[in-house]
Amino acid sequence: MRGFLASSIGVATAAVLALPLASPAAALAESAPVTPAGSTRSLPLIPLGPAATRIPGVPGMSASPGLPETQGLPAREVTSFSLVGVVWDDATTQLHGKVQVRTRSAKTATWSGWQDVETHNSEHAADPDAVERGSGRVRGATAPLWVGESDGVEVRVQAEPGTSSTRAPARLPSGLRIELVDPGADSPGTGSDGKNGGPEGDDKGEVAVPGMTMEMAESSAANLPHAALGADEITALNKADSTADAVFASDGELTAAAAPYIGPRPRIVTRKGWGADESLREPGFVYTSTVKAAFVHHSASGNNYACKDAPAVLRSLYRYHVVSSGWRDVGYNFAVDKCGTVYEGRAGGVSKAVLGAHTMGFNTNSMGVAVLGTYTSTAPPAAAVDAVARLTAWKLGLFGRDPRAKTTLTSGGGNLYPKGRNVSMNVISGHRDGFATACPGAKLYGKLPATRTSSAKLQGRP
């Protein structure tokens, strides 16, 4: 079963060609261009600690043997931001140490306590030999941390200390910088309240959308015929309609006699719906041949967000992945917030096999779903877990996958499996199944067995 793959050259493409492109072009000519939302400020870190402990002219290097290197920034006032992360020059270098930040609320002018930032984040990335990895713009990066609207920051990064009998302290990577990300204001219709909607028009999207750029039109057109051009959401379908939708999008290659196991399509907030600045990402899309597995992640960005803030969190993650980390687009194919709203991630079409950058070594023929938050010691909300089951029941069903089954993926290279090794995986796996990492957090990982059962039940499997 090829599911929706045919749509990339079949019905969806025909719909795009039938617009014609004059619709978005006319919108461009008749309205003011969209102002990109948000900003990223990058500040270099400096050596910290008593001046007497440093070697003159060598940033961050200590003159005292055994004393760990420390860099950071003293408390300072800055322009408004809501998400932080630390990046460095060489993406192949690991940061062995502790990263902590504290921030000042722009609303209350109070400082937070010190918060830990997850340092080992390289496992969320393109495969080693992927074109995206070799762009020359990719940097090493910690996980991002959502801190809410803030106007002050203090940072400290300390290398792992050495031991008297075994080794010297670890060295910090070169070019350490703190990234301060402002997601920008929500656009009209942005949110997770279930009220998003696209412009009026027929189901082929033949409608001019005021202010739509060509990049926005490209991203939105990838979701035809499931939503109109410029739509803020892709509406939910019941199981029968999802199956009919699959038959339609595959140019009739699926038949009723095939009785495909496809779950109800969940409501999905599109990139336009959450306010993605399409000018940030690289143009065009990259596809693989199928979707054999879904990898579940947590964003490790903290749980201190309200559901109404989820679009802003996602815009910040997108900026951090593209502007700060140097990726072609946001790494995940989908995101789910704590209230169970599903969001389109990497551009290219929600029903298509879009190549992501979520599970290093296993991005090919898979999809990545990130639950926004950190679930190492905090249990994920039931609504979020249910949303993962609903999303996988639909998307995996389009490609004929049983969520309870095993599948074989070929490693592209990583710290668990060498490049070229065929590995048996659960069709719904956790990130840690393909890479040595704590992701998606012990509490979320523990929900995956029940998620597989729920997803298969939604598909109608016996």
N, C-alpha and C positions, 0 to 999 in steps of 0.2 A: 504493500500500500504506500503510495507516494503522498497521500494526503494533500496538503496545501502547496506542495512544492511547485505543482504545475501552475499555480496562480502567478508565480513570478514571471512566466512567459505567456500565460493564458488570459483568463478573464480580467485580472487586475491590470495587466499591461494594456489590454484592449480598452479598458475603461479610461486609463490615463491618456492614451492616444486620442480617445474620443472627446476629451474635454473641450476643445483643444487647449494647448498651453496658453492660449490667449487669455483664458480666464484669470489665472494668477498674474499674468503679465499686465492685464488691464487693471487689476487691483493695484499693482505696483505703480502704474502710471497715474492712477487717480487718487492716491492717498499718500500721506507722509510715510516714510520708511519707519519700520519698527526700531525703537532705540533698545539696544541690547541691555538686558537687566543684569545687575550685579557687578561685582568687581573682585579682583584678587590682588592683595598686597603682599609682597615677599620681602622679608627683613632678614639680613644675614645675622647669624648668631656670633657672639664674641666670647672670648675666654672669661670664665668667672673664677672667683676665689682670690685670696690675698696675692698681691703682686709679687711678693717674695717667693711664691711657689711656682712661678712661671719662668720659662727660659725666654729671655729677651729675643724678640724677632721670630719666635715660633708660636703661632697662635694655638692656645689650648694645651700646649705641652708643659708638663710639670717638671720642675727642677728636683723634686723629691721622689726618689725611686719608690714605687709601690703606691703612689698617690694617684687615684683615677682622674683622667682628664674630664673636665667639666666645661661646658659651653652653655650659653643662654642669653637672656636679655633681662636686665633689671625692670622692675615695674615701670610702665610708661603708658601715657594716654595715646590712643590711636583713633583713626576713623572707624566708624561702625563696622562690625563683622559679626558673624554668627557661627562659624566653623573654623577650626584650626587643625593644622597638621605640620609635621616637619619633613622636609625633603632634603636630598643631598645629590651630589653630582653623578655618582656611578650606581646604576640600577643593580649591578651584580654584587655590590658590597652590602653586607648586612650591618645594621646598627645593633651592636651588642652593648646594651646598657638600659638606662631608665630615662624616659621622657615624661616630664610633668609640666603642667601649665596651670595658672590660675588667672581668672578673668574678672573684669569689673562690669557689672550689669549696667547697660545704658539706661534702664528704667529706674533702678533703685540706687545706683551709684555705690553699691556694696560689692566687695570682693568675695569671690568664691574661695573655698579651700583648694588645696593642691589636688589636681586630678591627673591620674595616670593616662597616658596615651599608649595604645597598643603599638609596639615597635615593629614586630615581624609581620610585614604586610606584603612581601614580595610574591607570596603565593597567589595573590589576586593580581593577575597580570596575563598578558599575551604569552603564548608558548615561545620558548627560546628562539626558534627559527622563523617565527612569524614576521611578516613584513612590518607589522605594527611595532614589534620589539626592536627592529633595526632602523627605526626612523631617525635616530640621532637625537631625539628630543626626550626620550624616556629617562626618568630619574628614579633614584631610590626614594621610598616614601614610607612613613608610618601610616597607620590607619588614621582616618579623619575623626575628629571629635566635635560633636555638636554642642555648643555652649550657650546658644541663644544670643539675642542682640546684646552686644558688648562694645565698650569703648576703651577698655584698658586691658593690658596683657602683661604677664610675666612668665618667663620660660626658663627651665633648667634641664639640661641634658647631661647625664653623667655616665661615663663608660663603666662597664663592669670592672670591679676591683680585681686586682691580681691576688694570688696567694703566696705566702712566703716560701712554699716548697715546690710550687708547680710552674707558675707563669707570671709574667708582668701584666699590668692592667691592659684591658682591651683598648684599641685605638678607635676614636670616633671617625666616621666617614668625613671626607673633605666636602666643603661647600654646604655645610648645614645652614638651613634657612627655615624660618617659621612662615607658614602660609596663613594669611588671614583672609577668609572668604566671606564676602557679603553676597547673599543669594538674590538681592534685589527684591522689590515689592511684588506681591502677587498680582497677576493680571486678572481681568474680569473672568469669572468662571473657574478660576483655579481653586482647587480644594478637594477634600475627600468627604464632602457632605452629601454626595449622591445627586447634586443638582446641576452638575456640569452638562453642557450641551454644545453642539456645533451650530453652524449657521444653517438657516433654512435652505433647503434644496432637495433634489431627488437623491436616490440611493447611490447614484454614480458620482456624486460630488460635483456635478456640473454647476458650480456656483462661484462667483468671484468673492474673495474674502478680503475685505479692506485691510491694508497694511501687511498682507502676507508677502514675505520675501520668497525668492526662488528656492532658497534652502529649506524654508518652512514648507513650501509646496512639495518639494521632493520628499521630505520626511512624511508628510501627511498622505501623499499619494501612494506610499508603500502600503497603506492600510486599506486601500480600495479593494473590493467593494464593501468591506465591513462597516465603513463609516464614511460620511461625506467629507469632501476635501475641507480641511480646516476644523474638523470636529474636535471638541475637547474630550470626548469619550467614545468608546466603542461599547454599545449597549449589551446587556446580558441577553442570552438566548437560552431557552429550555433545551432539554436533550434532543428532542425531535428536530427542532430548528437548527441546532448545532450540526446534526448529521446532514440535514438538507443543505446547510451552508457549505459543508465539506464537499458534498457531491457537486454543488454548483461551482465552487472554486477550483475543483479539479477537472473542469470541463467534462463532467459526466463520467470520468474514469472510475469513480466509486459508484456502485449500484446498490439499490435497496436490498438485493439478495445478499450482498456482502456483509450486511448488518454490522458496520464498523462500531467498535466500542468507543464512542466519543462522549465525554462528559458535557454537561451544560456549559456554555461559554460564560465566564464571569464578566461583570462589568470591568472595563479596563480604561483608566485615565490615560489619554494619549500624551505624547511629549508636548504638544501644544497645550494640553489641559494642565500640565504641571509647570508650564512656562519655560521649556528648554530654549536657550539661545542657540539656534541652529547654526549660527555663524562660527561657533566655537569648534565644532567637530570637523573632521575631514569630510570632504564631499564623497558621495557615493556610498555603496554598501558592499559588504563582503559576506558571502554565503558559503555554507558547507552543504553536503549532499542530503543530510537527513538530521533528525533529532532522535538519538537513541537513549539519552539519559538526561535527567534533570539533577543538577547539583544545587543543594540548598545551603545558603550562607546566612550569616548575620553581618550587618554592616560595621559592627564594632564601633559605632559612632555614639554610643550611649543611649540611655532611655529617657533622657530629660527633654522630651518634646511632646507637644500635644498633637492630636491627629490633624488639627487644622494647620499645623506647621509642617506636615509631611511634604507637601510640594516644595517648600523652601529648603527642607533638608535634602531633598532629591536634587534640586538645582545646585546646592552647595557641593554635594558629592560629585555631580557632573563636572562642575568647575574644577574640583580638586583632581579628578581623574584626568581631565584634558589639559587644563592650563598648568597645574602644578606638577602632575606626574608625567605628562607628555603622551598620554594615550590618544587614540584616534577618536574615542567617544567614551561615554560612561561604560564601565566594564560589564555590568550585569544586564541580562536580557529583560528581566522584570524586577520590580521591587514591590514589597508588600508592607504596609504600615501596621501599627499595633491595633488599629480598628478593623483591619481586614480589607482595606482598599488595595486593589491591584493597579500598578502603574507600568506603562510601557517603559522599557529601559533603552538599550542600544537601538538606534534607528535601523530601519530596514523592513519593518512589517511584523506585527505580532504573531502572525500565523506562519511565518517563514523561518527557515533554518539559518538565522543570523549568527555569524561568528562573533563570539564575545571575548572578553578578557577577564574571566572570573576564576578559573581553576587552572593554574599553570600546568601544562602537560596534557590537559583533557578538555580544551575548549572546542576542538573539532567534533562535530556531530553531537553536541550537547547544548543544553541551555542552563543559564545561571539565574537563580531566584534569590534575591537578598531580602531578608526580613529586617527592616530598619530597626536598629537597636543593638544591644549587647546582651547575649544570653548565656554567658559563662556561668553565672550563679543566680541569675534571675530567670524565672520561668516565662516563656513566651505567652502572650495572651491567646486564649482559645480562638479568638476571631482571626488572628494572624495565621495560626496553624491550619484552621479551616480554609482560609484563603489559599494557602499553598496546595492543599488537597484539591480544591476546585480548579485552580489554575493548571495543575499538572494533569488532572483528569481530562481537561479539554485539550491542552497543547500536545501532550503525549499521545492522546487518542487520535489526533490528526495524522500522526505518523505510525499508527498501529502498535503502540507500545503498551504493554501491561505493566502498571505501576508496581505490581508485586514480583515481577520477574527479574531475571538477571540479563545483562547484556555484555558485550565485549567491546571495549574501547582500546585504541592503540595509543600508547603514551607518546607525547611529543617532547618528553624530557622533564624531569622534576626530581624532588628529593626522596620520593618513595619508589618510583619506577623509572628505569632508564629509557631513553628514547627508543621507540620501535617495539617495546614489549607489549603484547596483547594482554589486557587485564580484564578479568571478570568483575563487573560492578553491578550493584543494584540499580535498577532503572531509575529509582529515586534514591540518590546518594547524598551524604553530607560532604562538604568540602574536604574534610579530613580523610575521607576514603581515597582521595586521589593525591593528597599532599599532606605531609606531616605538619599539621597546624591544629590550633584549638578551635578554629572555625568549623561549624556554625555555633560553637558554644555547647557545653555539655547538656544544658537544659533543653535547647532546641534539638540537638542531635537525638536526645532520648525520645522525642516525639515522632521521629521518622517512621518507626515500624507501624504505628497506628495511622500515620498519614498515608502510607502505601495502601493499607486496607481501605481507608476512606476514599482514596482516589479511585481505586479499582471499582468500588461500589458505585460511585458516581458515574463511572463509565458503563455501568450495567453488567459488569462481569459476574458470572456465577461464583 
